[in-house]
Amino acid sequence: MEFLLILKIFFIIGAIITIYAVLRNLDIIKIILIYVKDTLLRK
């Protein structure tokens, strides 16, 4: 029983870290897409 509780805690922490990393990467992806769009429209 205790092992399952520890496993659930690790899973929740991992999910939170994964969601945070995805949200941070979405900001980076938006910046890259805006940069690519600007460079294509300049030519």
PyMOL commands that set and color helices and strands:
alter all, ss='L'
color gray80, all
select helices_A, chain A and resi 2-42
alter helices_A, ss='H'
color red, helices_A
deselect
rebuild
show_as cartoon
